[in-house]
Amino acid sequence: MKVLVIGGTSLLGDRIVRRFCEGAEVWYTVNSKEVPIQGAGRIRMDITEPESVEKGFREVNPDIAVLVAAYTEVDACERNRERAISLNIGGAEKVFRACQKNGTKLVYISTDAIFDGTKLEPYTEGDRPNPPNFYARTKLEAEKIVLQSVENLVCRVSTIYGNRSAHHRQNVVMWMIETLAAQKRIELFEDRFCNPTFADEAADVIATIALRGGTGIFHTTGRNCVSRVELGRLVAGVFGLDENLIVPVRSTAYQSVPRGLHSCLSVTKAEQFIGRKIQTVEESLRVLKDQIEEAPFGKNL
């Protein structure tokens, strides 16, 4: 089994590479950063260039390709719509075509952001998306491209976090830990709810579904839905930090680009498929705490 992870230097991409390395020959793509991951091969790929994508597929000849790479900054996508289209839609289309030509199963990493957040109960895979911003629209269009083949798989995640290495972008939970540990106050949204997603757990769920032949759409987030304030308090509790430093605020006063306030996802379908419960936020935070104690920030796991 050969697996190609496109966007393997991101936090989630890194964990997906490591998870597939447990039983497959794994390659991952880099663009500008030459980041080593032990046990996996590395190739260069620019998903906006068809020749680059085709060359990578010829070189690896993967059975499964996982497309993690995307332009994910919501505000930036609103300002730079051409770049968002090129990466999120054009990139997905080029990878899809290469998979079709090569006979490769495509696993696409999507987002809870495609929902408008007006439903008070968790969204299921059968609920109709209604993207509230341009980023979400590009991700939904990419889903449609990927799902043109019934063999492909779409996995939706939300608010990825985990123990990061120096080349990874900051994530909300590590920011909370570092800020509260420094005894600084943090303002957290009390009116936005989602399923925070531990990268390690999501990678295991995604890989398990893919390797067992899963197709269509699966929600692969953390199990429970919390506000940012609730997440902050859970972080403070698990890490022994001062939750009195958390200041609840309303998101509408801080964000100009529309976002769904209640983009919670049901993971029942994924749990039934993999045959186990997905970790809760508190369970994942306890795993993260152990990891940080063993491998502090800046060191590869």
C-alpha positions as CSV (number, residue, x, y, z in Angstrom):
1,M,0.0,0.0,0.0
2,K,1.4,3.4,-1.0
3,V,0.0,6.6,0.4
4,L,0.7,10.2,-0.7
5,V,-0.2,12.9,1.8
6,I,-0.4,16.3,0.0
7,G,0.3,18.9,2.5
8,G,2.3,16.8,5.0
9,T,4.1,19.6,6.8
10,S,0.9,21.0,8.4
11,L,0.0,19.8,11.9
12,L,-2.8,17.5,10.7
13,G,-0.8,16.4,7.6
14,D,2.1,15.5,9.8
15,R,-0.1,13.3,12.0
16,I,-1.7,11.7,9.0
17,V,1.7,10.8,7.6
18,R,2.8,9.3,10.9
19,R,-0.4,7.3,11.2
20,F,-0.2,5.8,7.8
21,C,3.5,5.0,8.3
22,E,2.3,2.3,10.8
23,G,1.5,0.0,7.9
24,A,2.1,1.6,4.5
25,E,4.8,3.1,2.4
26,V,4.1,6.8,2.8
27,W,5.2,9.9,0.8
28,Y,4.3,13.5,1.6
29,T,4.6,16.7,-0.3
30,V,6.4,19.9,0.6
31,N,6.4,23.2,-1.3
32,S,8.7,25.7,0.3
33,K,9.7,24.0,3.6
34,E,12.0,20.9,3.6
35,V,10.6,19.4,6.7
36,P,11.7,15.8,7.5
37,I,9.3,13.2,8.9
38,Q,11.0,10.0,9.9
39,G,9.9,6.9,8.1
40,A,8.3,8.7,5.1
41,G,9.5,9.9,1.7
42,R,9.4,13.5,0.6
43,I,8.6,15.1,-2.8
44,R,8.0,18.6,-4.0
45,M,4.5,19.5,-5.3
46,D,2.6,22.7,-6.2
47,I,-1.1,21.8,-6.5
48,T,-1.7,24.9,-8.6
49,E,0.5,23.5,-11.3
50,P,-0.8,20.5,-13.2
51,E,2.7,19.4,-14.3
52,S,3.9,19.4,-10.7
53,V,0.9,17.3,-9.6
54,E,1.2,14.8,-12.5
55,K,5.0,14.4,-11.9
56,G,4.3,13.7,-8.2
57,F,1.8,11.0,-9.0
58,R,4.0,9.4,-11.5
59,E,6.9,9.3,-9.0
60,V,4.9,7.8,-6.1
61,N,2.0,5.9,-7.9
62,P,-0.1,6.0,-4.7
63,D,-3.1,3.8,-3.9
64,I,-4.4,6.5,-1.6
65,A,-3.9,10.3,-1.8
66,V,-4.8,12.5,1.1
67,L,-5.3,16.2,0.2
68,V,-4.7,18.3,3.3
69,A,-3.1,21.3,1.6
70,A,-5.4,24.3,1.4
71,Y,-5.7,28.1,1.9
72,T,-7.4,28.0,5.3
73,E,-7.2,31.6,6.6
74,V,-10.8,32.8,6.4
75,D,-10.1,36.6,6.4
76,A,-7.3,36.2,3.9
77,C,-9.5,34.1,1.5
78,E,-12.0,37.0,1.6
79,R,-9.3,39.5,0.5
80,N,-7.5,37.2,-1.9
81,R,-10.3,35.4,-3.7
82,E,-8.2,34.4,-6.7
83,R,-5.6,32.7,-4.5
84,A,-8.4,30.9,-2.6
85,I,-9.9,29.7,-5.9
86,S,-6.5,28.6,-7.3
87,L,-5.6,26.6,-4.2
88,N,-8.8,25.3,-2.8
89,I,-10.8,24.7,-6.0
90,G,-8.2,24.5,-8.7
91,G,-5.8,22.5,-6.5
92,A,-8.5,20.0,-5.6
93,E,-9.5,19.7,-9.3
94,K,-5.9,19.0,-10.4
95,V,-5.4,16.4,-7.7
96,F,-8.8,14.8,-8.5
97,R,-7.8,14.5,-12.1
98,A,-4.5,12.9,-11.3
99,C,-6.2,10.4,-9.0
100,Q,-8.7,9.5,-11.7
101,K,-5.9,9.0,-14.2
102,N,-3.8,7.0,-11.8
103,G,-6.6,4.9,-10.2
104,T,-6.0,6.4,-6.8
105,K,-8.5,6.8,-4.0
106,L,-8.7,10.5,-2.9
107,V,-9.3,11.4,0.7
108,Y,-10.2,15.1,1.0
109,I,-9.9,17.1,4.2
110,S,-12.8,19.5,4.4
111,T,-14.3,21.7,7.1
112,D,-17.3,22.4,9.4
113,A,-17.2,26.0,8.0
114,I,-19.4,24.9,5.1
115,F,-22.4,25.2,7.4
116,D,-24.0,28.5,8.3
117,G,-24.2,27.6,12.0
118,T,-27.9,28.4,12.4
119,K,-28.8,24.8,13.4
120,L,-28.7,24.3,17.2
121,E,-28.2,20.6,17.0
122,P,-25.0,19.0,15.5
123,Y,-25.0,18.8,11.7
124,T,-25.0,15.4,10.2
125,E,-23.4,14.3,6.9
126,G,-26.8,14.5,5.2
127,D,-27.5,18.1,6.2
128,R,-27.3,20.7,3.4
129,P,-24.4,23.1,3.5
130,N,-24.8,26.8,3.3
131,P,-21.4,28.5,3.3
132,P,-21.3,31.8,5.1
133,N,-18.0,33.1,3.6
134,F,-15.8,32.8,0.6
135,Y,-13.4,30.3,2.2
136,A,-16.3,28.0,3.0
137,R,-17.6,28.3,-0.5
138,T,-14.3,27.2,-2.0
139,K,-14.1,24.2,0.3
140,L,-17.6,23.1,-0.6
141,E,-16.9,23.4,-4.3
142,A,-13.8,21.2,-3.8
143,E,-16.0,18.6,-2.0
144,K,-18.3,18.5,-5.0
145,I,-15.3,17.9,-7.3
146,V,-13.9,15.1,-5.1
147,L,-17.3,13.4,-4.8
148,Q,-17.7,13.1,-8.5
149,S,-16.1,9.7,-7.9
150,V,-18.1,7.4,-5.6
151,E,-14.8,5.8,-4.4
152,N,-13.5,9.0,-2.8
153,L,-13.8,10.1,0.8
154,V,-14.4,13.6,2.3
155,C,-13.5,14.0,6.0
156,R,-14.7,17.2,7.7
157,V,-12.7,18.6,10.6
158,S,-12.8,21.7,12.8
159,T,-10.4,23.8,14.8
160,I,-7.3,21.5,14.6
161,Y,-5.0,21.5,17.6
162,G,-2.1,19.5,18.9
163,N,1.5,19.6,20.1
164,R,3.3,21.6,17.4
165,S,6.8,21.7,16.1
166,A,8.6,24.9,15.3
167,H,7.5,24.9,11.6
168,H,3.8,24.4,12.5
169,R,1.4,27.4,12.7
170,Q,0.1,28.3,16.1
171,N,-3.2,26.6,17.1
172,V,-5.9,27.7,19.5
173,V,-5.2,25.2,22.3
174,M,-1.4,25.7,22.3
175,W,-2.0,29.4,22.3
176,M,-4.3,29.1,25.3
177,I,-1.8,26.9,27.2
178,E,1.2,29.3,26.5
179,T,-0.8,32.4,27.3
180,L,-2.4,31.2,30.5
181,A,0.9,29.7,31.7
182,A,2.4,33.2,31.3
183,Q,-0.4,34.5,33.6
184,K,-1.9,36.6,30.9
185,R,-5.6,37.3,30.4
186,I,-7.2,35.9,27.2
187,E,-10.4,36.9,25.6
188,L,-12.4,34.0,24.3
189,F,-15.7,33.8,22.3
190,E,-18.7,32.7,24.3
191,D,-21.0,32.6,21.3
192,R,-19.2,30.4,18.9
193,F,-19.5,26.6,19.2
194,C,-17.6,23.8,17.4
195,N,-16.0,20.4,17.8
196,P,-12.3,21.1,18.6
197,T,-10.2,18.4,16.8
198,F,-7.1,16.9,18.2
199,A,-4.8,16.3,15.2
200,D,-3.6,12.9,16.4
201,E,-7.1,11.5,17.0
202,A,-8.4,12.9,13.7
203,A,-5.5,11.3,11.8
204,D,-6.3,7.9,13.3
205,V,-10.0,8.2,12.5
206,I,-9.3,9.4,9.0
207,A,-6.8,6.7,8.2
208,T,-9.0,4.0,9.7
209,I,-12.0,5.0,7.6
210,A,-9.8,5.3,4.4
211,L,-8.1,1.9,5.0
212,R,-11.4,0.2,5.6
213,G,-12.8,1.4,2.3
214,G,-14.9,4.3,3.5
215,T,-16.5,6.5,0.9
216,G,-18.6,9.6,0.8
217,I,-18.7,12.1,3.6
218,F,-17.6,11.6,7.3
219,H,-17.4,14.0,10.2
220,T,-14.0,13.3,11.8
221,T,-13.8,16.0,14.5
222,G,-13.7,15.6,18.3
223,R,-16.8,14.2,19.8
224,N,-18.2,17.1,21.8
225,C,-19.2,20.6,20.9
226,V,-18.0,23.5,23.1
227,S,-17.7,27.3,23.0
228,R,-14.2,28.8,23.0
229,V,-14.8,29.8,26.6
230,E,-15.7,26.2,27.5
231,L,-12.6,25.0,25.7
232,G,-10.4,27.5,27.6
233,R,-11.8,26.3,30.9
234,L,-11.2,22.7,30.0
235,V,-7.6,23.6,29.0
236,A,-7.1,25.4,32.3
237,G,-8.5,22.4,34.3
238,V,-6.4,19.8,32.6
239,F,-3.2,21.8,32.6
240,G,-3.7,23.3,36.1
241,L,-3.9,26.9,34.9
242,D,-5.9,29.8,36.2
243,E,-9.3,29.9,34.4
244,N,-10.0,33.3,36.1
245,L,-7.7,34.8,33.4
246,I,-10.3,33.9,30.7
247,V,-12.5,36.8,29.7
248,P,-15.7,35.9,27.8
249,V,-16.5,38.1,24.7
250,R,-18.9,38.1,21.8
251,S,-17.4,37.2,18.4
252,T,-19.4,39.7,16.5
253,A,-17.4,42.6,18.0
254,Y,-14.1,41.1,16.6
255,Q,-14.8,39.4,13.3
256,S,-15.8,41.2,10.1
257,V,-16.1,38.1,7.9
258,P,-19.3,36.1,8.6
259,R,-18.8,32.7,10.3
260,G,-21.3,30.1,11.6
261,L,-21.8,30.5,15.3
262,H,-22.9,26.9,15.9
263,S,-21.0,24.7,13.4
264,C,-21.1,21.6,15.6
265,L,-20.8,18.2,13.8
266,S,-22.3,14.8,14.7
267,V,-19.6,12.1,14.6
268,T,-22.0,9.2,15.1
269,K,-21.5,7.9,11.5
270,A,-17.7,7.9,11.9
271,E,-17.9,6.2,15.3
272,Q,-20.1,3.5,14.0
273,F,-17.8,2.9,11.0
274,I,-14.6,2.6,13.1
275,G,-16.2,0.7,15.9
276,R,-15.2,3.0,18.8
277,K,-16.0,6.3,20.4
278,I,-14.0,9.3,19.3
279,Q,-12.2,11.1,22.1
280,T,-13.9,13.9,24.0
281,V,-12.0,17.3,24.3
282,E,-11.0,16.5,27.8
283,E,-9.7,13.0,26.9
284,S,-7.7,14.5,24.0
285,L,-6.3,17.3,26.2
286,R,-5.0,14.7,28.7
287,V,-3.2,12.9,25.9
288,L,-1.8,16.3,24.7
289,K,-0.6,17.1,28.3
290,D,1.3,13.8,28.4
291,Q,2.9,14.5,24.9
292,I,4.0,18.0,26.0
293,E,5.6,16.7,29.1
294,E,7.5,14.1,27.0
295,A,8.2,16.4,24.0
296,P,8.0,20.1,24.7
297,F,7.1,22.7,22.0
298,G,9.6,22.8,19.2
299,K,10.6,19.2,19.3
300,N,9.2,16.6,16.8
301,L,7.1,13.9,18.3
